[in-house]
Amino acid sequence: MAATAAVAPTTDIPAGLTRDQLLELYYWMRLTRTLEERLVNLYRQTKVVGGLFRSLGQEACAVGSAYALRREDVLSPLIRNLGSMLVKGATPLEVLRQYMAKGDSPTRGRELNIHFGDLEDRNFVGQISHLGDLVPVMAGITLSFRLRGEERVGLVYVGDGATSTGAFHEGINFAAVQHCPLVVIVENNGYAYSTPTARQCAAERLADKAAGYGIAGVRADGNDVLEAYRVTKEAVDRARRGGGVTLVELMTYRRKGHAEHDNQSYVPAGEIERWAAENDPIDRYIAALTGRYGVAASELEALDARVRAEVDAATDEAERSPFPEPTDGLGGVYADPPSAPVLWYRQGFARAVDRNERAQGWGTFNG
C-alpha cells in the first residue's frame, strides 16, 4: 500500500475519537485476527484442547463496541468476542494457555477457549452460553450499579438466535423494568449455528424487538468498526446518564462455522467469498484509514509487525507452560478446602487422603 497525503484534521474523525485512537482500534482488530489465525495453526497441530471458535469477519463488532466502555464497566463476552476481551485487558498469552489447557492458564486447565473472567480488575465476566443466559446475569449486575448509585454500565453480547430464547426475553424484560444501565449487543451474523436467521425469527429487524420491552433499539453496520463504536458509545452514555437499556443490533457475517470443525455445508455457494471480498471489516478499515483519515500505510505495517511479534512471543511462552498436575483437580472444589490431599489408586478407585491420614479407618474397598 502506498502512503497517502496529509493527515485528516481531528475534527473530521467521527465519534470524538483521536487519531491515536483510530490506530488503537486497528491494532485491536489486527491482534484479534492474528491471534485466532495462530490458534488455527495450533489446533491443526492438535495443541489446542477441545473446540476452536473464530470471529473471522466479526472483529469490528467486538472491538468497536468494547472500546466504548470504561475500565470500571463490566463486559460479558461470547465465544466470538475475543476482541472485546483483548480491549478490556485480556492478554494473548492467557488466551493461548487457556485454549491449550495449560496449568498456568486462567482456569488452570479446567476450562477451555475464552471461558474465563476477571471481576476484580479488568471487569469481564466468564461466559456461560451464547443462548441468552448472560442477559439475566448482567441484568442483576447492572441493577446493583443502579442501587448503589455507581456510574457504571454493563454490556452483554448475544447472537441472533439468542433473541428467540426465554433467557433473553426474561433478562431483558427485567432489565428494562428495573431501568438497569445495560447495553445488549445482538451480533446478527446470519446463522444460529446452522439455522439462517429468517428460519428462526420472523422479525425483519431484531432491533425492532426493543419496542416490546419499552427500551431504545438501534441497528447498525457491524463490519464498520467506527459505526459499531459510535452506536455503542451512544447507548453506553445513555445508560450512564440513567436512560436504561438499549438493544443494539450489529449486522455482520460469520465467515467460519460455529467452530473450526463445522464445515459450513449449509451455507449457499459463493456467500462466504462474497462477504470476504466486499465486506471484510479490517480491509474496510484500512481503506478508510489510508484514504479518508490520511494514515500512512507504513504506520499500519508497523502495527502489523508489532502484533506478529507479540503473538509469536506469547506462543513461545505458552508452549513452554506445563500441563496441570493431576492433583490440581482437587484444589478449589470447595470454598474452604481441607489441607492438601494426596491421591492414590486402589483397585481402580481414586481416593483422597488428608495429611493426617484419618482415612486409614475407612476399611478396604472390595470393588
C-alpha positions as CSV (number, residue, x, y, z in Angstrom):
1,M,0.0,0.0,0.0
2,A,1.3,3.5,-0.9
3,A,1.4,6.2,1.8
4,T,-1.4,8.8,1.5
5,A,-1.2,12.6,1.7
6,A,-1.7,14.8,4.8
7,V,-3.4,13.6,7.9
8,A,-7.1,14.5,8.0
9,P,-7.9,17.0,10.7
10,T,-9.1,15.7,14.0
11,T,-12.5,17.4,13.5
12,D,-13.1,15.0,10.6
13,I,-12.7,11.9,12.8
14,P,-16.1,10.5,13.8
15,A,-17.5,9.9,17.3
16,G,-15.0,12.2,19.0
17,L,-12.0,9.8,18.5
18,T,-8.4,11.0,18.2
19,R,-6.0,9.8,15.5
20,D,-4.2,7.7,18.1
21,Q,-7.5,6.0,19.0
22,L,-8.1,5.2,15.3
23,L,-4.8,3.4,15.3
24,E,-5.7,1.6,18.5
25,L,-8.9,0.3,17.0
26,Y,-6.8,-1.1,14.1
27,Y,-4.3,-2.7,16.5
28,W,-7.1,-4.5,18.4
29,M,-8.7,-5.8,15.3
30,R,-5.4,-7.0,13.8
31,L,-4.4,-8.6,17.1
32,T,-7.7,-10.5,17.3
33,R,-7.4,-11.9,13.8
34,T,-3.7,-12.7,14.1
35,L,-4.2,-14.5,17.4
36,E,-7.1,-16.5,16.1
37,E,-5.0,-17.5,13.0
38,R,-2.3,-18.7,15.3
39,L,-4.8,-20.7,17.2
40,V,-5.9,-22.3,14.0
41,N,-2.3,-23.4,13.4
42,L,-2.1,-24.8,16.9
43,Y,-5.4,-26.6,16.5
44,R,-4.2,-28.3,13.4
45,Q,-1.1,-29.5,15.3
46,T,-3.5,-30.9,18.0
47,K,-2.1,-28.5,20.5
48,V,-5.5,-26.9,21.2
49,V,-7.6,-28.9,23.5
50,G,-11.3,-29.0,22.6
51,G,-13.0,-26.8,20.0
52,L,-11.8,-23.6,18.4
53,F,-14.2,-20.7,17.8
54,R,-13.4,-18.0,15.3
55,S,-14.6,-14.4,14.9
56,L,-13.4,-14.1,11.3
57,G,-15.4,-11.3,9.7
58,Q,-16.8,-10.1,13.0
59,E,-13.8,-8.4,14.6
60,A,-15.3,-4.9,14.3
61,C,-18.3,-5.8,16.3
62,A,-16.4,-6.9,19.4
63,V,-13.6,-4.3,19.2
64,G,-15.7,-1.3,18.3
65,S,-18.3,-2.0,21.0
66,A,-15.9,-2.8,23.8
67,Y,-13.9,0.3,23.0
68,A,-16.9,2.4,24.1
69,L,-16.6,1.1,27.7
70,R,-14.6,2.4,30.6
71,R,-12.3,0.3,32.7
72,E,-14.9,0.0,35.5
73,D,-17.7,-1.0,33.2
74,V,-18.5,-4.8,33.1
75,L,-18.3,-6.7,29.8
76,S,-20.0,-10.1,29.2
77,P,-18.4,-11.7,26.1
78,L,-19.2,-14.7,24.0
79,I,-17.1,-17.2,22.1
80,R,-16.8,-14.9,19.1
81,N,-15.9,-11.8,21.2
82,L,-12.2,-12.4,21.8
83,G,-11.6,-8.9,20.5
84,S,-13.7,-7.4,23.3
85,M,-11.7,-9.2,25.9
86,L,-8.4,-8.1,24.5
87,V,-9.7,-4.5,24.6
88,K,-10.7,-5.0,28.3
89,G,-7.2,-6.2,29.1
90,A,-7.0,-10.0,28.4
91,T,-3.6,-11.0,27.0
92,P,-2.7,-13.2,24.1
93,L,-0.7,-15.4,26.5
94,E,-3.8,-16.0,28.7
95,V,-5.9,-16.9,25.7
96,L,-3.2,-19.3,24.3
97,R,-2.7,-21.0,27.6
98,Q,-6.4,-21.3,28.0
99,Y,-7.0,-22.9,24.6
100,M,-4.1,-25.3,25.2
101,A,-5.3,-26.2,28.7
102,K,-2.1,-25.4,30.4
103,G,-1.7,-25.5,34.2
104,D,-0.9,-21.8,34.4
105,S,-3.9,-20.8,32.3
106,P,-6.5,-18.5,34.0
107,T,-8.6,-21.6,34.8
108,R,-5.6,-23.9,35.5
109,G,-6.6,-26.2,32.6
110,R,-10.1,-26.8,33.9
111,E,-11.9,-24.9,31.2
112,L,-11.1,-24.1,27.6
113,N,-11.2,-21.3,24.9
114,I,-12.2,-18.0,26.4
115,H,-14.3,-19.3,29.3
116,F,-12.6,-17.2,32.0
117,G,-13.2,-13.9,33.7
118,D,-11.8,-11.2,35.9
119,L,-14.2,-9.2,38.0
120,E,-11.6,-7.8,40.3
121,D,-9.6,-5.6,37.9
122,R,-10.5,-5.8,34.2
123,N,-14.2,-6.4,34.7
124,F,-15.2,-9.0,32.2
125,V,-17.4,-12.0,33.1
126,G,-16.6,-15.6,32.3
127,Q,-19.2,-16.6,29.8
128,I,-21.8,-19.4,30.3
129,S,-23.6,-19.7,27.0
130,H,-24.4,-17.8,23.8
131,L,-28.1,-18.6,24.2
132,G,-29.0,-15.5,26.1
133,D,-28.2,-16.9,29.6
134,L,-25.9,-14.0,30.4
135,V,-28.6,-11.4,29.8
136,P,-30.3,-12.0,33.2
137,V,-26.9,-12.3,34.9
138,M,-25.9,-8.9,33.5
139,A,-29.3,-7.5,34.5
140,G,-28.5,-8.4,38.1
141,I,-25.0,-7.0,37.9
142,T,-26.2,-3.7,36.4
143,L,-29.1,-3.5,38.9
144,S,-26.5,-3.5,41.6
145,F,-24.9,-0.5,40.0
146,R,-28.1,1.4,40.0
147,L,-29.0,0.5,43.6
148,R,-25.5,1.6,44.8
149,G,-25.6,4.8,42.8
150,E,-22.5,3.8,40.8
151,E,-21.9,5.4,37.3
152,R,-21.1,2.0,35.8
153,V,-22.5,0.3,32.7
154,G,-22.8,-3.3,31.7
155,L,-22.5,-4.7,28.1
156,V,-23.7,-8.2,27.1
157,Y,-23.4,-9.9,23.7
158,V,-25.9,-12.4,22.3
159,G,-26.3,-13.9,18.9
160,D,-29.3,-13.5,16.6
161,G,-30.6,-16.9,17.6
162,A,-30.5,-16.0,21.3
163,T,-33.2,-13.4,20.8
164,S,-35.7,-16.2,20.4
165,T,-34.8,-17.8,23.8
166,G,-36.6,-17.5,27.1
167,A,-33.5,-16.4,29.0
168,F,-33.0,-13.4,26.7
169,H,-36.7,-12.4,27.0
170,E,-36.8,-12.6,30.8
171,G,-33.5,-11.0,31.3
172,I,-34.0,-8.0,29.0
173,N,-37.6,-7.5,30.3
174,F,-36.4,-7.5,33.9
175,A,-33.5,-5.1,33.0
176,A,-36.0,-2.8,31.2
177,V,-38.5,-2.7,34.1
178,Q,-35.6,-2.1,36.6
179,H,-34.1,0.6,34.4
180,C,-30.7,-1.1,34.5
181,P,-27.7,0.6,32.9
182,L,-27.3,-2.2,30.4
183,V,-26.4,-2.4,26.7
184,V,-27.4,-5.6,24.9
185,I,-25.5,-6.2,21.7
186,V,-27.1,-8.6,19.2
187,E,-24.5,-9.8,16.7
188,N,-26.7,-10.7,13.7
189,N,-24.2,-12.8,11.8
190,G,-26.8,-14.6,9.7
191,Y,-26.8,-18.0,11.4
192,A,-27.7,-19.6,14.7
193,Y,-25.3,-22.5,14.4
194,S,-26.6,-23.8,11.0
195,T,-30.0,-22.1,11.1
196,P,-30.4,-19.0,9.0
197,T,-31.9,-16.0,10.9
198,A,-35.0,-15.9,8.7
199,R,-35.8,-19.6,9.7
200,Q,-35.8,-18.9,13.4
201,C,-37.3,-15.5,13.7
202,A,-40.0,-13.7,11.5
203,A,-38.9,-10.2,12.5
204,E,-37.1,-8.4,9.7
205,R,-35.1,-6.3,12.2
206,L,-34.1,-7.8,15.5
207,A,-33.7,-4.3,16.9
208,D,-37.5,-3.8,16.5
209,K,-37.9,-6.2,19.4
210,A,-36.8,-3.4,21.7
211,A,-40.2,-1.7,21.3
212,G,-41.8,-4.7,23.0
213,Y,-39.7,-4.0,26.1
214,G,-40.1,-0.3,26.1
215,I,-36.4,0.3,25.5
216,A,-34.3,2.0,22.8
217,G,-33.3,-0.1,19.8
218,V,-30.9,0.6,17.0
219,R,-29.5,-1.3,14.1
220,A,-26.0,-0.5,12.6
221,D,-23.3,-1.8,10.3
222,G,-21.3,-4.2,12.5
223,N,-18.5,-4.5,9.9
224,D,-17.7,-0.8,10.2
225,V,-15.7,-0.5,13.4
226,L,-16.3,3.2,13.7
227,E,-20.1,2.7,13.4
228,A,-20.0,-0.1,15.9
229,Y,-18.2,2.2,18.3
230,R,-20.5,5.1,17.7
231,V,-23.8,3.4,18.3
232,T,-22.4,1.6,21.3
233,K,-20.9,4.7,22.8
234,E,-24.3,6.5,22.5
235,A,-26.0,3.5,24.2
236,V,-23.4,3.4,26.9
237,D,-23.6,7.2,27.5
238,R,-27.4,6.9,27.7
239,A,-27.2,4.1,30.2
240,R,-24.7,6.0,32.3
241,R,-27.0,9.0,32.4
242,G,-29.8,6.9,33.7
243,G,-31.5,6.2,30.4
244,G,-31.8,2.5,30.9
245,V,-31.4,-0.4,28.5
246,T,-30.5,-0.2,24.8
247,L,-30.8,-3.1,22.3
248,V,-28.1,-2.7,19.6
249,E,-28.3,-5.0,16.5
250,L,-25.0,-5.1,14.7
251,M,-25.2,-6.5,11.2
252,T,-22.3,-8.7,10.4
253,Y,-21.4,-12.2,8.9
254,R,-19.8,-15.3,10.3
255,R,-17.2,-16.4,7.8
256,K,-16.3,-19.5,9.8
257,G,-18.6,-22.2,11.1
258,H,-19.9,-22.4,14.6
259,A,-16.5,-23.9,15.4
260,E,-13.4,-25.0,13.5
261,H,-14.9,-28.4,13.0
262,D,-18.0,-27.1,11.3
263,N,-17.6,-27.3,7.5
264,Q,-20.5,-24.9,6.8
265,S,-22.1,-27.2,4.3
266,Y,-25.4,-25.3,5.0
267,V,-24.1,-22.0,3.5
268,P,-25.1,-21.2,-0.1
269,A,-22.3,-21.4,-2.6
270,G,-20.3,-18.1,-3.0
271,E,-21.8,-16.4,0.1
272,I,-18.7,-16.6,2.2
273,E,-16.4,-15.5,-0.7
274,R,-18.7,-12.5,-1.4
275,W,-18.5,-11.3,2.2
276,A,-14.8,-11.7,2.3
277,A,-14.3,-9.8,-0.9
278,E,-16.7,-7.0,-0.3
279,N,-17.2,-6.6,3.4
280,D,-14.2,-7.6,5.4
281,P,-14.1,-5.3,8.5
282,I,-10.3,-5.0,8.5
283,D,-10.0,-4.3,4.8
284,R,-12.7,-1.7,5.0
285,Y,-11.0,0.0,7.9
286,I,-7.6,0.0,6.2
287,A,-9.2,1.7,3.2
288,A,-10.8,4.3,5.5
289,L,-7.6,4.9,7.4
290,T,-5.3,5.3,4.4
291,G,-7.9,7.2,2.4
292,R,-10.2,9.4,4.4
293,Y,-8.1,9.7,7.5
294,G,-4.7,10.1,6.0
295,V,-2.9,7.3,7.8
296,A,0.3,6.2,6.1
297,A,0.5,2.5,5.1
298,S,3.8,2.3,6.8
299,E,2.1,3.0,10.2
300,L,-0.3,0.1,9.7
301,E,2.6,-2.2,8.6
302,A,4.5,-1.3,11.8
303,L,1.4,-2.2,13.8
304,D,1.1,-5.5,11.9
305,A,4.8,-6.3,12.8
306,R,4.2,-5.4,16.4
307,V,1.2,-7.7,16.5
308,R,3.1,-10.6,14.9
309,A,5.9,-10.2,17.4
310,E,3.6,-10.1,20.4
311,V,1.7,-13.3,19.2
312,D,5.0,-15.1,18.5
313,A,6.3,-14.3,21.9
314,A,3.1,-15.3,23.6
315,T,3.0,-18.6,21.6
316,D,6.6,-19.5,22.6
317,E,5.8,-18.9,26.3
318,A,2.5,-20.8,26.2
319,E,4.2,-23.8,24.5
320,R,6.7,-23.8,27.4
321,S,3.9,-23.8,30.0
322,P,3.3,-27.1,31.8
323,F,0.1,-29.0,31.8
324,P,-1.7,-29.2,35.2
325,E,-0.7,-31.9,37.7
326,P,-3.5,-34.5,38.3
327,T,-3.7,-33.4,41.9
328,D,-4.5,-29.9,40.9
329,G,-8.1,-31.1,40.2
330,L,-8.6,-31.5,43.9
331,G,-8.0,-27.8,44.8
332,G,-10.7,-25.2,44.6
333,V,-13.5,-27.6,44.7
334,Y,-14.8,-26.3,48.0
335,A,-15.0,-22.8,49.2
336,D,-12.8,-23.7,52.3
337,P,-10.8,-26.8,51.1
338,P,-9.2,-29.1,53.7
339,S,-5.5,-29.5,54.0
340,A,-3.8,-30.6,50.8
341,P,-4.8,-34.2,49.9
342,V,-2.7,-36.9,48.3
343,L,-4.1,-39.1,45.6
344,W,-3.6,-42.8,45.4
345,Y,-5.3,-45.5,43.4
346,R,-6.5,-48.9,44.7
347,Q,-8.2,-51.4,42.5
348,G,-9.1,-48.7,40.0
349,F,-10.8,-46.4,42.6
350,A,-9.3,-42.9,43.2
351,R,-9.2,-41.8,46.9
352,A,-8.3,-38.6,48.7
353,V,-6.4,-39.0,52.0
354,D,-5.8,-35.9,54.1
355,R,-2.5,-35.0,55.7
356,N,-3.3,-36.7,59.0
357,E,-4.2,-40.0,57.3
358,R,-7.5,-40.2,59.0
359,A,-8.8,-42.2,56.1
360,Q,-6.9,-45.3,57.3
361,G,-10.0,-46.2,59.3
362,W,-12.2,-46.4,56.1
363,G,-11.5,-50.1,55.6
364,T,-10.7,-51.8,52.4
365,F,-12.5,-51.4,49.1
366,N,-13.5,-54.6,47.5
367,G,-14.6,-53.1,44.2
